[in-house]
Amino acid sequence: MDVEHFVSDETEKNGYPFSDAVRVDNIVFLSGVLGSGEDGNLVEGGIVPEAHQAFKNIEGTLEKFNLGFDDIFKCLVMIDDISQWGLFNSVYTQYFKKPYPARSAFGADGLALNASFELECIARIPD
C-alpha cells in the first residue's frame, strides 16, 4: 500500500494537527474543509461565502494530486443550521455537475471556528 500525506503551508503555519489530505494508492481522502482563508479565519458573510471559500480550498488540495471536482466520488456535509441547506446546495451545485458524488449530511452543533459547515471529500486518481 502506497501512502502520501499532504500538508498545506496554511495548515503548517496555523499548527493544525492533521494532514489536508492523505492519498492511499489511488484514493485521496480530504480532511474536513471550512470556509477559512489563508490566515486561518473564516471568511465573513455566512454560509454562501464560506462555501465558495471552502470549494476554493478543496480545489487547491485537489490540484496537488492533479485532480479536479469531477474526480470526487463521495462527500460528507456537516452543517450547523440545517435551515441553510438550500443555500449550501446552491453553491455546491456550482462546483459539482451531474452525476453528483454520493453524499451524506447531518446537522452538527459546535463546528470548528464556529463554521456554518464542514465538508469532507474522497476522490479517485484515474488509472
Buried (B, 14 or more C-beta within 10 A) or exposed (E): EEEEEBBBEBBEEEEBEEBBBBBEEEEBBBBBBBBBBEEBEBBEEBBBBBBBBBBBBBEEBBEBBEBEBEBBBBBBBBBBBEEBBEBBEEBBEEBBEEEEBEBEBEBBEEBEEEBBBBBBBBBBEEE
